[in-house]
Amino acid sequence: MKKPLVDNCTYNCIKQLSKKLCLLWNIDRYIADAKDCNHKECTKLFNLIKKDSEKHAKILKNIIKKKAAKWR
């Protein structure tokens, strides 16, 4: 049996980074919609989610880079 290109943990990190980046691609629209509806609580929530997601995406990116460096 062939060895997979990446292990399960690496795959999971890549998958989660992809999901975070999709969210970050759209989150400014969610924030604008909340502001347009004058939903201050939702605006605050989406801004918090954006901040946390940016932090998590950076962490995931760094982990993936470390793992990729070992493949060389």
C-alpha positions as CSV (number, residue, x, y, z in Angstrom):
1,M,0.0,0.0,0.0
2,K,1.2,3.5,-0.9
3,K,2.1,5.9,1.9
4,P,-0.3,9.0,1.8
5,L,1.2,12.3,0.8
6,V,0.3,13.8,4.2
7,D,-0.6,12.4,7.5
8,N,-4.1,12.8,9.0
9,C,-3.0,15.6,11.3
10,T,-1.5,17.6,8.5
11,Y,-4.6,17.1,6.3
12,N,-6.8,18.3,9.2
13,C,-4.7,21.4,9.6
14,I,-4.9,22.1,5.9
15,K,-8.6,21.5,5.9
16,Q,-9.2,23.8,8.8
17,L,-7.0,26.6,7.3
18,S,-9.1,26.3,4.2
19,K,-12.3,26.7,6.2
20,K,-10.9,29.7,8.1
21,L,-9.8,31.4,4.9
22,C,-13.3,30.9,3.4
23,L,-14.9,32.5,6.5
24,L,-12.4,35.4,6.3
25,W,-13.2,35.9,2.7
26,N,-16.9,36.5,3.6
27,I,-16.8,38.0,7.1
28,D,-16.6,41.6,6.1
29,R,-19.9,41.2,4.2
30,Y,-21.4,39.7,7.4
31,I,-20.2,42.7,9.4
32,A,-21.5,45.2,6.8
33,D,-24.9,43.4,6.8
34,A,-25.1,43.5,10.6
35,K,-24.2,47.3,10.6
36,D,-26.9,47.9,7.9
37,C,-29.5,46.2,10.1
38,N,-28.2,48.2,13.1
39,H,-27.5,44.9,15.0
40,K,-24.7,46.1,17.3
41,E,-24.4,42.7,19.1
42,C,-24.0,40.9,15.8
43,T,-21.5,43.4,14.5
44,K,-19.5,43.0,17.7
45,L,-19.7,39.2,17.4
46,F,-18.6,39.1,13.7
47,N,-15.7,41.4,14.5
48,L,-14.7,39.0,17.3
49,I,-15.0,36.0,15.0
50,K,-12.9,37.8,12.4
51,K,-10.2,38.6,14.9
52,D,-10.1,35.0,16.3
53,S,-10.2,33.5,12.8
54,E,-7.2,35.6,11.7
55,K,-5.3,34.4,14.7
56,H,-6.2,30.8,14.2
57,A,-5.4,31.0,10.4
58,K,-1.9,32.3,11.2
59,I,-1.3,29.5,13.8
60,L,-2.5,26.9,11.3
61,K,-0.3,28.4,8.5
62,N,2.7,28.2,10.7
63,I,2.1,24.6,11.7
64,I,1.6,23.6,8.1
65,K,4.9,25.5,7.1
66,K,6.8,23.6,9.8
67,K,5.4,20.3,8.7
68,A,6.2,21.1,5.0
69,A,9.8,21.9,5.9
70,K,10.2,18.4,7.1
71,W,9.1,16.9,3.8
72,R,12.0,18.5,1.9
